[in-house]
C-alpha cells in the first residue's frame, strides 16, 4: 500500500513537472533567429527623395535576456548599396568613401523584449565614425524587426553631395532603416 501511494505521488509530481515545463530552446520569446538584413538610406535633395538599399543574407541566432549569445554583429558592404540609378549609386559610394572604408558595421547587443518589441544597444560604425545608441527600440512586425536612425551627414563627418554647380543639393538629414528578417 505504501509503495502504491509513493508511485502515485511520484507519478503526479512527474506529470505536473513535465506537463507545465516549457522548453527554453523552443520558446519564441527567448530566441530571435535572423536570416536576412535590409539596410535603407533615405533622404531628400533639391530634385526629390532618394532611397538607397542593401539586402543580404545573414543567418544568426540571438538568445534574449541571456549571457549565452546576446549579440548580433554584421558587416555591410558599402559597394553593394543600390539607389536605383547608376549616378546616384556612384554619388552615395563617393560620399561615404566606399573605396577608403569598404565596410560599415552594425552591432546590436543586450537585446531584451520590450512589450511586443525589443530594446537593445546599437553601435553603428560608418567611415571612421562610431555612433552608439543606448535603449534603441527595434519594432516587431510580422516577419521582421526594424528600427530607424535619424542623423545628418555632418554627424558622421561627411559632406552631402552637390552636383551640377550647386543646382542639385542633397540635404544634410538622412534616415537609416534597419530591417532584420526573422525565420
LINGI-V946325 format. One record per residue. N is the residue number from 1. RES is the residue in three letters. PHI is phi as a letter, one per 20 degrees, with the letter a starting at -180 (* if undefined). PSI is psi in degrees with one decimal (* if undefined). OMEGA is omega in whole degrees, -180 to 180 (NA if undefined). Layout:
n:N res:RES phi:PHI psi:PSI omega:OMEGA
n:N res:RES phi:PHI psi:PSI omega:OMEGA
This chain:
n:1 res:UNK phi:* psi:-43.3 omega:180
n:2 res:UNK phi:f psi:-36.9 omega:180
n:3 res:UNK phi:f psi:-43.0 omega:178
n:4 res:UNK phi:f psi:-42.7 omega:180
n:5 res:UNK phi:f psi:-42.5 omega:178
n:6 res:UNK phi:f psi:-43.0 omega:179
n:7 res:UNK phi:f psi:-41.4 omega:178
n:8 res:UNK phi:f psi:-46.2 omega:179
n:9 res:UNK phi:f psi:-44.6 omega:179
n:10 res:UNK phi:f psi:-41.0 omega:178
n:11 res:UNK phi:f psi:-44.1 omega:177
n:12 res:UNK phi:f psi:-42.1 omega:179
n:13 res:UNK phi:f psi:-42.5 omega:179
n:14 res:UNK phi:f psi:-43.9 omega:179
n:15 res:UNK phi:f psi:-46.7 omega:178
n:16 res:UNK phi:f psi:-42.5 omega:-178
n:17 res:UNK phi:f psi:-52.6 omega:-178
n:18 res:UNK phi:f psi:-27.0 omega:179
n:19 res:UNK phi:f psi:-30.8 omega:-179
n:20 res:UNK phi:d psi:-4.1 omega:-177
n:21 res:UNK phi:f psi:136.4 omega:177
n:22 res:UNK phi:d psi:110.6 omega:-177
n:23 res:UNK phi:f psi:126.9 omega:-178
n:24 res:UNK phi:f psi:-39.3 omega:-176
n:25 res:UNK phi:f psi:-12.2 omega:178
n:26 res:UNK phi:d psi:-7.2 omega:-175
n:27 res:UNK phi:f psi:120.2 omega:-177
n:28 res:UNK phi:f psi:-21.2 omega:-180
n:29 res:UNK phi:e psi:-1.9 omega:179
n:30 res:UNK phi:d psi:-6.5 omega:-180
n:31 res:UNK phi:c psi:136.6 omega:176
n:32 res:UNK phi:c psi:116.2 omega:-178
n:33 res:UNK phi:d psi:119.3 omega:-178
n:34 res:UNK phi:d psi:138.8 omega:178
n:35 res:UNK phi:c psi:-11.4 omega:-179
n:36 res:UNK phi:b psi:150.6 omega:-180
n:37 res:UNK phi:c psi:140.8 omega:173
n:38 res:UNK phi:c psi:127.3 omega:177
n:39 res:UNK phi:d psi:128.0 omega:178
n:40 res:UNK phi:c psi:137.6 omega:173
n:41 res:UNK phi:d psi:120.2 omega:-180
n:42 res:UNK phi:c psi:152.4 omega:179
n:43 res:UNK phi:a psi:-170.8 omega:-179
n:44 res:UNK phi:c psi:152.9 omega:174
n:45 res:UNK phi:c psi:179.8 omega:180
n:46 res:UNK phi:f psi:-14.0 omega:179
n:47 res:UNK phi:d psi:3.1 omega:177
n:48 res:UNK phi:p psi:-167.3 omega:-179
n:49 res:UNK phi:e psi:155.4 omega:173
n:50 res:UNK phi:c psi:156.3 omega:-180
n:51 res:UNK phi:b psi:117.8 omega:178
n:52 res:UNK phi:d psi:135.2 omega:-176
n:53 res:UNK phi:c psi:161.4 omega:178
n:54 res:UNK phi:b psi:118.7 omega:179
n:55 res:UNK phi:d psi:132.5 omega:180
n:56 res:UNK phi:b psi:156.2 omega:179
n:57 res:UNK phi:f psi:137.3 omega:176
n:58 res:UNK phi:b psi:111.3 omega:-180
n:59 res:UNK phi:e psi:128.4 omega:180
n:60 res:UNK phi:b psi:155.8 omega:178
n:61 res:UNK phi:c psi:131.7 omega:177
n:62 res:UNK phi:d psi:127.0 omega:177
n:63 res:UNK phi:e psi:114.4 omega:-176
n:64 res:UNK phi:f psi:147.3 omega:179
n:65 res:UNK phi:l psi:40.8 omega:-175
n:66 res:UNK phi:c psi:154.0 omega:172
n:67 res:UNK phi:e psi:-5.4 omega:-176
n:68 res:UNK phi:f psi:-61.5 omega:177
n:69 res:UNK phi:b psi:81.9 omega:-177
n:70 res:UNK phi:d psi:52.2 omega:-178
n:71 res:UNK phi:b psi:142.8 omega:174
n:72 res:UNK phi:c psi:122.0 omega:-175
n:73 res:UNK phi:c psi:129.6 omega:179
n:74 res:UNK phi:b psi:149.3 omega:173
n:75 res:UNK phi:e psi:143.3 omega:-179
n:76 res:UNK phi:d psi:120.6 omega:177
n:77 res:UNK phi:f psi:118.1 omega:-178
n:78 res:UNK phi:f psi:-26.3 omega:180
n:79 res:UNK phi:f psi:-11.8 omega:-180
n:80 res:UNK phi:e psi:-1.7 omega:177
n:81 res:UNK phi:f psi:141.5 omega:179
n:82 res:UNK phi:c psi:126.9 omega:-180
n:83 res:UNK phi:d psi:5.7 omega:179
n:84 res:UNK phi:n psi:2.2 omega:-179
n:85 res:UNK phi:b psi:127.3 omega:-175
n:86 res:UNK phi:g psi:-42.4 omega:-178
n:87 res:UNK phi:f psi:-44.5 omega:179
n:88 res:UNK phi:f psi:-39.5 omega:179
n:89 res:UNK phi:f psi:-44.3 omega:179
n:90 res:UNK phi:f psi:-40.0 omega:178
n:91 res:UNK phi:f psi:-42.8 omega:179
n:92 res:UNK phi:f psi:-46.8 omega:-179
n:93 res:UNK phi:f psi:-34.7 omega:175
n:94 res:UNK phi:f psi:-39.8 omega:-179
n:95 res:UNK phi:f psi:-42.4 omega:-179
n:96 res:UNK phi:e psi:9.0 omega:176
n:97 res:UNK phi:l psi:52.5 omega:-175
n:98 res:UNK phi:f psi:-28.0 omega:178
n:99 res:UNK phi:f psi:-38.7 omega:180
n:100 res:UNK phi:f psi:-38.4 omega:-180
n:101 res:UNK phi:c psi:81.0 omega:-172
n:102 res:UNK phi:f psi:-21.7 omega:-178
n:103 res:UNK phi:c psi:145.0 omega:168
n:104 res:UNK phi:d psi:161.8 omega:-179
n:105 res:UNK phi:c psi:137.2 omega:173
n:106 res:UNK phi:d psi:125.9 omega:177
n:107 res:UNK phi:c psi:124.2 omega:179
n:108 res:UNK phi:d psi:123.7 omega:-178
n:109 res:UNK phi:c psi:165.5 omega:175
n:110 res:UNK phi:l psi:50.3 omega:-178
n:111 res:UNK phi:f psi:127.0 omega:-179
n:112 res:UNK phi:c psi:144.3 omega:173
n:113 res:UNK phi:f psi:142.3 omega:-179
n:114 res:UNK phi:c psi:87.4 omega:-171
n:115 res:UNK phi:m psi:-127.6 omega:176
n:116 res:UNK phi:e psi:1.9 omega:180
n:117 res:UNK phi:d psi:-164.6 omega:179
n:118 res:UNK phi:c psi:147.9 omega:175
n:119 res:UNK phi:d psi:140.5 omega:-177
n:120 res:UNK phi:b psi:177.7 omega:170
n:121 res:UNK phi:d psi:133.5 omega:-176
n:122 res:UNK phi:d psi:129.8 omega:173
n:123 res:UNK phi:c psi:125.8 omega:-176
n:124 res:UNK phi:c psi:119.1 omega:179
n:125 res:UNK phi:d psi:118.1 omega:176
n:126 res:UNK phi:c psi:137.5 omega:-169
n:127 res:UNK phi:l psi:-121.7 omega:179
n:128 res:UNK phi:d psi:21.7 omega:-175
n:129 res:UNK phi:d psi:130.5 omega:178
n:130 res:UNK phi:d psi:126.8 omega:177
n:131 res:UNK phi:d psi:132.4 omega:-179
n:132 res:UNK phi:c psi:135.5 omega:-180
n:133 res:UNK phi:c psi:121.3 omega:178
n:134 res:UNK phi:e psi:143.3 omega:-180
n:135 res:UNK phi:l psi:43.8 omega:176
n:136 res:UNK phi:f psi:133.7 omega:-178
n:137 res:UNK phi:e psi:128.2 omega:171
n:138 res:UNK phi:d psi:119.9 omega:-176
n:139 res:UNK phi:e psi:134.3 omega:-177
n:140 res:UNK phi:e psi:119.3 omega:175
n:141 res:UNK phi:d psi:-175.1 omega:-176
n:142 res:UNK phi:g psi:-59.9 omega:-174
n:143 res:UNK phi:d psi:12.9 omega:-177
n:144 res:UNK phi:b psi:165.3 omega:167
n:145 res:UNK phi:d psi:144.9 omega:-175
n:146 res:UNK phi:b psi:153.3 omega:177
n:147 res:UNK phi:b psi:162.1 omega:-178
n:148 res:UNK phi:c psi:143.1 omega:173
n:149 res:UNK phi:d psi:128.4 omega:172
n:150 res:UNK phi:d psi:122.6 omega:179
n:151 res:UNK phi:b psi:178.3 omega:179
n:152 res:UNK phi:d psi:153.3 omega:173
n:153 res:UNK phi:g psi:-38.2 omega:-179
n:154 res:UNK phi:f psi:-26.1 omega:176
n:155 res:UNK phi:f psi:-29.8 omega:180
n:156 res:UNK phi:d psi:22.7 omega:175
n:157 res:UNK phi:l psi:43.1 omega:177
n:158 res:UNK phi:c psi:155.2 omega:177
n:159 res:UNK phi:d psi:129.1 omega:175
n:160 res:UNK phi:f psi:142.9 omega:-177
n:161 res:UNK phi:f psi:145.7 omega:173
n:162 res:UNK phi:c psi:128.8 omega:-177
n:163 res:UNK phi:c psi:163.7 omega:176
n:164 res:UNK phi:l psi:54.0 omega:176
n:165 res:UNK phi:l psi:35.3 omega:176
n:166 res:UNK phi:n psi:-1.0 omega:178
n:167 res:UNK phi:f psi:-34.4 omega:178
n:168 res:UNK phi:d psi:116.4 omega:179
n:169 res:UNK phi:c psi:132.5 omega:175
n:170 res:UNK phi:e psi:133.3 omega:179
n:171 res:UNK phi:f psi:153.7 omega:-177
n:172 res:UNK phi:f psi:-31.0 omega:-176
n:173 res:UNK phi:f psi:133.1 omega:175
n:174 res:UNK phi:c psi:159.7 omega:175
n:175 res:UNK phi:c psi:131.9 omega:178
n:176 res:UNK phi:d psi:120.8 omega:-180
n:177 res:UNK phi:d psi:130.6 omega:177
n:178 res:UNK phi:d psi:127.4 omega:174
n:179 res:UNK phi:c psi:120.2 omega:177
n:180 res:UNK phi:d psi:112.0 omega:-177
n:181 res:UNK phi:e psi:131.9 omega:-176
n:182 res:UNK phi:e psi:153.2 omega:174
n:183 res:UNK phi:e psi:* omega:NA
